[in-house]
């Protein structure tokens, strides 16, 4: 890369910091809306009407949405300030920055080598659109993963706040046909509602690209050991509530995440 290309690339990357910060609030609202819906669905399913339980779960999901929105663009909240977070997990802005850097460099080097006569909006746009970072496919994958993740968290925070759910387990989607990590996690059976699935995380989705697993919850009497799934399958005291994420999944809200992902 020539010095001019390097300078222009650096300037372009500096210029996108402000838009990133501006959309954090929008992303947080979109994520929270999905999670809040599922908090309410889960508590209705448990016939719990205590406002304190509802507010506890809603506050948890709103905090997650706020933190995750910042994390997605490589930042974190310190008090009320957004600051860089080099350790941010699953940040999506890094690939966007690379796409911009590659595009600027490619166009400038093409100009300096005489391959193109001028640097135009059209030439830059064409180069940017060729990058995977700006593709509809990538935005759709991000929207699907983040929406399903916060949807399942909505159920989980409601279950925890309820005080009546003691266990959870992962279930494959009926459309699941190719064995993968999802099968391994389902085979773990019931884990404590407060535990991760042996290092895999709190719950689905287990991978980007279309994981449609859902969680089941185990509700049991105080004297019932719920470490094993057979009790509910054989009509014992335990009952289960399936987190029907697909039936309550708001496609309009997922579309909002899609649009924001394309912005990022």
TORKOL-4160 file (C-alpha; in steps of 0.2 Angstrom, whole numbers, padded with zeros to 4 digits, m for minus):
264
<pt num="1" X="0000" Y="0000" Z="0000"/>
<pt num="2" X="0007" Y="0017" Z="m0005"/>
<pt num="3" X="0008" Y="0031" Z="0009"/>
<pt num="4" X="m0006" Y="0040" Z="0001"/>
<pt num="5" X="m0017" Y="0024" Z="0001"/>
<pt num="6" X="m0012" Y="0021" Z="0019"/>
<pt num="7" X="m0017" Y="0039" Z="0024"/>
<pt num="8" X="m0033" Y="0038" Z="0016"/>
<pt num="9" X="m0037" Y="0021" Z="0023"/>
<pt num="10" X="m0033" Y="0028" Z="0041"/>
<pt num="11" X="m0044" Y="0043" Z="0038"/>
<pt num="12" X="m0059" Y="0032" Z="0032"/>
<pt num="13" X="m0057" Y="0021" Z="0047"/>
<pt num="14" X="m0057" Y="0036" Z="0059"/>
<pt num="15" X="m0072" Y="0043" Z="0050"/>
<pt num="16" X="m0083" Y="0028" Z="0054"/>
<pt num="17" X="m0081" Y="0029" Z="0073"/>
<pt num="18" X="m0094" Y="0042" Z="0075"/>
<pt num="19" X="m0108" Y="0032" Z="0066"/>
<pt num="20" X="m0104" Y="0017" Z="0076"/>
<pt num="21" X="m0107" Y="0026" Z="0092"/>
<pt num="22" X="m0123" Y="0034" Z="0085"/>
<pt num="23" X="m0131" Y="0017" Z="0082"/>
<pt num="24" X="m0127" Y="0009" Z="0098"/>
<pt num="25" X="m0143" Y="0015" Z="0106"/>
<pt num="26" X="m0153" Y="0010" Z="0091"/>
<pt num="27" X="m0146" Y="m0008" Z="0092"/>
<pt num="28" X="m0149" Y="m0009" Z="0111"/>
<pt num="29" X="m0167" Y="m0004" Z="0108"/>
<pt num="30" X="m0170" Y="m0017" Z="0095"/>
<pt num="31" X="m0162" Y="m0031" Z="0105"/>
<pt num="32" X="m0171" Y="m0026" Z="0120"/>
<pt num="33" X="m0188" Y="m0026" Z="0111"/>
<pt num="34" X="m0186" Y="m0044" Z="0106"/>
<pt num="35" X="m0180" Y="m0050" Z="0124"/>
<pt num="36" X="m0193" Y="m0041" Z="0133"/>
<pt num="37" X="m0207" Y="m0049" Z="0123"/>
<pt num="38" X="m0200" Y="m0066" Z="0127"/>
<pt num="39" X="m0199" Y="m0062" Z="0146"/>
<pt num="40" X="m0217" Y="m0058" Z="0146"/>
<pt num="41" X="m0221" Y="m0074" Z="0136"/>
<pt num="42" X="m0212" Y="m0085" Z="0148"/>
<pt num="43" X="m0220" Y="m0077" Z="0163"/>
<pt num="44" X="m0237" Y="m0079" Z="0156"/>
<pt num="45" X="m0233" Y="m0097" Z="0153"/>
<pt num="46" X="m0229" Y="m0099" Z="0171"/>
<pt num="47" X="m0244" Y="m0090" Z="0176"/>
<pt num="48" X="m0233" Y="m0077" Z="0186"/>
<pt num="49" X="m0240" Y="m0060" Z="0188"/>
<pt num="50" X="m0229" Y="m0053" Z="0201"/>
<pt num="51" X="m0223" Y="m0035" Z="0195"/>
<pt num="52" X="m0207" Y="m0037" Z="0204"/>
<pt num="53" X="m0202" Y="m0053" Z="0195"/>
<pt num="54" X="m0207" Y="m0045" Z="0178"/>
<pt num="55" X="m0196" Y="m0030" Z="0182"/>
<pt num="56" X="m0181" Y="m0040" Z="0188"/>
<pt num="57" X="m0181" Y="m0050" Z="0171"/>
<pt num="58" X="m0184" Y="m0034" Z="0161"/>
<pt num="59" X="m0170" Y="m0025" Z="0169"/>
<pt num="60" X="m0158" Y="m0040" Z="0166"/>
<pt num="61" X="m0163" Y="m0041" Z="0147"/>
<pt num="62" X="m0161" Y="m0022" Z="0145"/>
<pt num="63" X="m0144" Y="m0022" Z="0153"/>
<pt num="64" X="m0139" Y="m0036" Z="0141"/>
<pt num="65" X="m0145" Y="m0027" Z="0126"/>
<pt num="66" X="m0136" Y="m0011" Z="0131"/>
<pt num="67" X="m0119" Y="m0020" Z="0134"/>
<pt num="68" X="m0121" Y="m0031" Z="0119"/>
<pt num="69" X="m0125" Y="m0016" Z="0107"/>
<pt num="70" X="m0108" Y="m0008" Z="0113"/>
<pt num="71" X="m0099" Y="m0024" Z="0112"/>
<pt num="72" X="m0104" Y="m0027" Z="0094"/>
<pt num="73" X="m0095" Y="m0011" Z="0088"/>
<pt num="74" X="m0080" Y="m0015" Z="0099"/>
<pt num="75" X="m0084" Y="m0004" Z="0114"/>
<pt num="76" X="m0090" Y="m0005" Z="0132"/>
<pt num="77" X="m0099" Y="0006" Z="0144"/>
<pt num="78" X="m0089" Y="0014" Z="0158"/>
<pt num="79" X="m0102" Y="0024" Z="0168"/>
<pt num="80" X="m0111" Y="0033" Z="0154"/>
<pt num="81" X="m0096" Y="0034" Z="0142"/>
<pt num="82" X="m0093" Y="0022" Z="0127"/>
<pt num="83" X="m0075" Y="0017" Z="0127"/>
<pt num="84" X="m0064" Y="0006" Z="0116"/>
<pt num="85" X="m0064" Y="m0012" Z="0122"/>
<pt num="86" X="m0050" Y="m0022" Z="0114"/>
<pt num="87" X="m0057" Y="m0038" Z="0122"/>
<pt num="88" X="m0075" Y="m0037" Z="0115"/>
<pt num="89" X="m0081" Y="m0054" Z="0110"/>
<pt num="90" X="m0090" Y="m0056" Z="0093"/>
<pt num="91" X="m0088" Y="m0038" Z="0088"/>
<pt num="92" X="m0094" Y="m0036" Z="0070"/>
<pt num="93" X="m0085" Y="m0019" Z="0067"/>
<pt num="94" X="m0068" Y="m0027" Z="0064"/>
<pt num="95" X="m0073" Y="m0035" Z="0048"/>
<pt num="96" X="m0082" Y="m0019" Z="0042"/>
<pt num="97" X="m0066" Y="m0009" Z="0046"/>
<pt num="98" X="m0056" Y="m0022" Z="0036"/>
<pt num="99" X="m0068" Y="m0020" Z="0021"/>
<pt num="100" X="m0067" Y="m0002" Z="0021"/>
<pt num="101" X="m0048" Y="m0002" Z="0022"/>
<pt num="102" X="m0047" Y="m0015" Z="0008"/>
<pt num="103" X="m0059" Y="m0005" Z="m0003"/>
<pt num="104" X="m0050" Y="0012" Z="m0001"/>
<pt num="105" X="m0033" Y="0004" Z="m0003"/>
<pt num="106" X="m0039" Y="m0005" Z="m0019"/>
<pt num="107" X="m0046" Y="0010" Z="m0027"/>
<pt num="108" X="m0032" Y="0021" Z="m0023"/>
<pt num="109" X="m0019" Y="0009" Z="m0029"/>
<pt num="110" X="m0029" Y="0006" Z="m0045"/>
<pt num="111" X="m0029" Y="0025" Z="m0048"/>
<pt num="112" X="m0010" Y="0027" Z="m0045"/>
<pt num="113" X="m0006" Y="0012" Z="m0056"/>
<pt num="114" X="m0016" Y="0020" Z="m0070"/>
<pt num="115" X="m0029" Y="0006" Z="m0070"/>
<pt num="116" X="m0043" Y="0019" Z="m0068"/>
<pt num="117" X="m0043" Y="0037" Z="m0073"/>
<pt num="118" X="m0051" Y="0045" Z="m0058"/>
<pt num="119" X="m0057" Y="0040" Z="m0040"/>
<pt num="120" X="m0076" Y="0042" Z="m0041"/>
<pt num="121" X="m0090" Y="0039" Z="m0030"/>
<pt num="122" X="m0095" Y="0025" Z="m0042"/>
<pt num="123" X="m0078" Y="0016" Z="m0042"/>
<pt num="124" X="m0078" Y="0017" Z="m0023"/>
<pt num="125" X="m0096" Y="0011" Z="m0021"/>
<pt num="126" X="m0092" Y="m0004" Z="m0033"/>
<pt num="127" X="m0077" Y="m0009" Z="m0023"/>
<pt num="128" X="m0086" Y="m0008" Z="m0006"/>
<pt num="129" X="m0101" Y="m0018" Z="m0012"/>
<pt num="130" X="m0090" Y="m0031" Z="m0018"/>
<pt num="131" X="m0084" Y="m0034" Z="0000"/>
<pt num="132" X="m0092" Y="m0047" Z="0011"/>
<pt num="133" X="m0093" Y="m0035" Z="0025"/>
<pt num="134" X="m0106" Y="m0025" Z="0017"/>
<pt num="135" X="m0116" Y="m0039" Z="0010"/>
<pt num="136" X="m0134" Y="m0043" Z="0013"/>
<pt num="137" X="m0129" Y="m0061" Z="0017"/>
<pt num="138" X="m0118" Y="m0055" Z="0032"/>
<pt num="139" X="m0131" Y="m0044" Z="0038"/>
<pt num="140" X="m0144" Y="m0057" Z="0038"/>
<pt num="141" X="m0133" Y="m0069" Z="0048"/>
<pt num="142" X="m0129" Y="m0056" Z="0061"/>
<pt num="143" X="m0148" Y="m0052" Z="0063"/>
<pt num="144" X="m0153" Y="m0070" Z="0064"/>
<pt num="145" X="m0139" Y="m0074" Z="0077"/>
<pt num="146" X="m0141" Y="m0059" Z="0088"/>
<pt num="147" X="m0160" Y="m0059" Z="0087"/>
<pt num="148" X="m0161" Y="m0078" Z="0092"/>
<pt num="149" X="m0148" Y="m0075" Z="0106"/>
<pt num="150" X="m0158" Y="m0061" Z="0114"/>
<pt num="151" X="m0174" Y="m0070" Z="0112"/>
<pt num="152" X="m0168" Y="m0085" Z="0122"/>
<pt num="153" X="m0160" Y="m0074" Z="0135"/>
<pt num="154" X="m0178" Y="m0066" Z="0137"/>
<pt num="155" X="m0184" Y="m0084" Z="0142"/>
<pt num="156" X="m0169" Y="m0087" Z="0153"/>
<pt num="157" X="m0170" Y="m0071" Z="0163"/>
<pt num="158" X="m0189" Y="m0074" Z="0166"/>
<pt num="159" X="m0186" Y="m0092" Z="0171"/>
<pt num="160" X="m0172" Y="m0086" Z="0184"/>
<pt num="161" X="m0183" Y="m0072" Z="0191"/>
<pt num="162" X="m0198" Y="m0084" Z="0193"/>
<pt num="163" X="m0189" Y="m0094" Z="0206"/>
<pt num="164" X="m0199" Y="m0110" Z="0200"/>
<pt num="165" X="m0188" Y="m0115" Z="0186"/>
<pt num="166" X="m0173" Y="m0126" Z="0192"/>
<pt num="167" X="m0166" Y="m0133" Z="0176"/>
<pt num="168" X="m0165" Y="m0131" Z="0157"/>
<pt num="169" X="m0160" Y="m0141" Z="0142"/>
<pt num="170" X="m0156" Y="m0138" Z="0123"/>
<pt num="171" X="m0168" Y="m0146" Z="0110"/>
<pt num="172" X="m0164" Y="m0148" Z="0091"/>
<pt num="173" X="m0176" Y="m0140" Z="0079"/>
<pt num="174" X="m0187" Y="m0152" Z="0069"/>
<pt num="175" X="m0178" Y="m0146" Z="0053"/>
<pt num="176" X="m0161" Y="m0151" Z="0060"/>
<pt num="177" X="m0154" Y="m0164" Z="0049"/>
<pt num="178" X="m0135" Y="m0163" Z="0049"/>
<pt num="179" X="m0126" Y="m0168" Z="0065"/>
<pt num="180" X="m0115" Y="m0154" Z="0073"/>
<pt num="181" X="m0112" Y="m0146" Z="0089"/>
<pt num="182" X="m0131" Y="m0144" Z="0092"/>
<pt num="183" X="m0132" Y="m0163" Z="0094"/>
<pt num="184" X="m0118" Y="m0164" Z="0107"/>
<pt num="185" X="m0126" Y="m0150" Z="0118"/>
<pt num="186" X="m0143" Y="m0158" Z="0117"/>
<pt num="187" X="m0135" Y="m0174" Z="0123"/>
<pt num="188" X="m0130" Y="m0165" Z="0139"/>
<pt num="189" X="m0148" Y="m0166" Z="0145"/>
<pt num="190" X="m0154" Y="m0155" Z="0159"/>
<pt num="191" X="m0142" Y="m0142" Z="0168"/>
<pt num="192" X="m0145" Y="m0130" Z="0182"/>
<pt num="193" X="m0154" Y="m0115" Z="0176"/>
<pt num="194" X="m0140" Y="m0104" Z="0182"/>
<pt num="195" X="m0126" Y="m0115" Z="0174"/>
<pt num="196" X="m0119" Y="m0114" Z="0156"/>
<pt num="197" X="m0120" Y="m0130" Z="0145"/>
<pt num="198" X="m0102" Y="m0136" Z="0150"/>
<pt num="199" X="m0093" Y="m0121" Z="0143"/>
<pt num="200" X="m0104" Y="m0119" Z="0128"/>
<pt num="201" X="m0113" Y="m0104" Z="0134"/>
<pt num="202" X="m0130" Y="m0100" Z="0142"/>
<pt num="203" X="m0141" Y="m0107" Z="0128"/>
<pt num="204" X="m0144" Y="m0107" Z="0109"/>
<pt num="205" X="m0140" Y="m0102" Z="0096"/>
<pt num="206" X="m0125" Y="m0112" Z="0097"/>
<pt num="207" X="m0117" Y="m0106" Z="0080"/>
<pt num="208" X="m0121" Y="m0093" Z="0067"/>
<pt num="209" X="m0128" Y="m0098" Z="0051"/>
<pt num="210" X="m0145" Y="m0104" Z="0055"/>
<pt num="211" X="m0145" Y="m0113" Z="0072"/>
<pt num="212" X="m0163" Y="m0115" Z="0077"/>
<pt num="213" X="m0161" Y="m0124" Z="0093"/>
<pt num="214" X="m0173" Y="m0119" Z="0108"/>
<pt num="215" X="m0172" Y="m0122" Z="0126"/>
<pt num="216" X="m0184" Y="m0132" Z="0137"/>
<pt num="217" X="m0186" Y="m0128" Z="0156"/>
<pt num="218" X="m0189" Y="m0140" Z="0170"/>
<pt num="219" X="m0201" Y="m0135" Z="0184"/>
<pt num="220" X="m0200" Y="m0146" Z="0199"/>
<pt num="221" X="m0206" Y="m0148" Z="0217"/>
<pt num="222" X="m0193" Y="m0145" Z="0230"/>
<pt num="223" X="m0191" Y="m0163" Z="0233"/>
<pt num="224" X="m0188" Y="m0168" Z="0215"/>
<pt num="225" X="m0171" Y="m0171" Z="0208"/>
<pt num="226" X="m0172" Y="m0163" Z="0191"/>
<pt num="227" X="m0154" Y="m0168" Z="0185"/>
<pt num="228" X="m0161" Y="m0181" Z="0174"/>
<pt num="229" X="m0174" Y="m0179" Z="0160"/>
<pt num="230" X="m0183" Y="m0195" Z="0162"/>
<pt num="231" X="m0195" Y="m0189" Z="0175"/>
<pt num="232" X="m0204" Y="m0177" Z="0164"/>
<pt num="233" X="m0204" Y="m0190" Z="0150"/>
<pt num="234" X="m0213" Y="m0203" Z="0160"/>
<pt num="235" X="m0226" Y="m0192" Z="0168"/>
<pt num="236" X="m0217" Y="m0189" Z="0185"/>
<pt num="237" X="m0219" Y="m0173" Z="0195"/>
<pt num="238" X="m0208" Y="m0162" Z="0184"/>
<pt num="239" X="m0216" Y="m0152" Z="0170"/>
<pt num="240" X="m0208" Y="m0144" Z="0155"/>
<pt num="241" X="m0211" Y="m0128" Z="0146"/>
<pt num="242" X="m0204" Y="m0127" Z="0129"/>
<pt num="243" X="m0197" Y="m0110" Z="0123"/>
<pt num="244" X="m0206" Y="m0109" Z="0107"/>
<pt num="245" X="m0195" Y="m0095" Z="0100"/>
<pt num="246" X="m0200" Y="m0097" Z="0082"/>
<pt num="247" X="m0219" Y="m0095" Z="0086"/>
<pt num="248" X="m0216" Y="m0078" Z="0096"/>
<pt num="249" X="m0201" Y="m0072" Z="0085"/>
<pt num="250" X="m0205" Y="m0055" Z="0078"/>
<pt num="251" X="m0199" Y="m0054" Z="0061"/>
<pt num="252" X="m0201" Y="m0036" Z="0060"/>
<pt num="253" X="m0189" Y="m0033" Z="0075"/>
<pt num="254" X="m0177" Y="m0045" Z="0066"/>
<pt num="255" X="m0178" Y="m0034" Z="0051"/>
<pt num="256" X="m0173" Y="m0019" Z="0062"/>
<pt num="257" X="m0158" Y="m0029" Z="0067"/>
<pt num="258" X="m0154" Y="m0033" Z="0049"/>
<pt num="259" X="m0154" Y="m0015" Z="0044"/>
<pt num="260" X="m0143" Y="m0010" Z="0059"/>
<pt num="261" X="m0131" Y="m0024" Z="0055"/>
<pt num="262" X="m0129" Y="m0017" Z="0037"/>
<pt num="263" X="m0126" Y="0000" Z="0044"/>
<pt num="264" X="m0112" Y="m0007" Z="0055"/>
